[in-house]
Amino acid sequence: METVTISQITASLRKLPMEKLSEVYDFVMFLSERANLPPSIHEEGELYAIDTMLASEDVLRRDWDSPEEDAAWAHL
């Protein structure tokens, strides 16, 4: 894997639209939190379904937790 510097990351972040920065932040927080999960969940570097769930929870909440979404599903 290629080494990436903080300055390279910062330069790339500055090019992103503002609305994408919250997604980047969510992912960074996910990586930080995942590092603190018990070893039994991450054996030998394998990804489990919980990883995907944790990574997408905040992003999906922004899309799904809205009046428009509630109205679209109200008839069910």
HUQUI-V264557 format. One record per run of one state. SS is the DSSP state (2 for helix, 1 for strand, 0 for the rest). FROM is the first residue (numbers start at 1). TO is the last residue. Records with the same first field share a line. If there is no record, write none. Layout:
SS=FROM-TO, FROM-TO
//
This chain:
0=1-5, 16-17, 35-38, 42-42, 46-48, 65-66, 74-76
2=6-15, 18-34, 39-41, 43-45, 49-64, 67-73
//
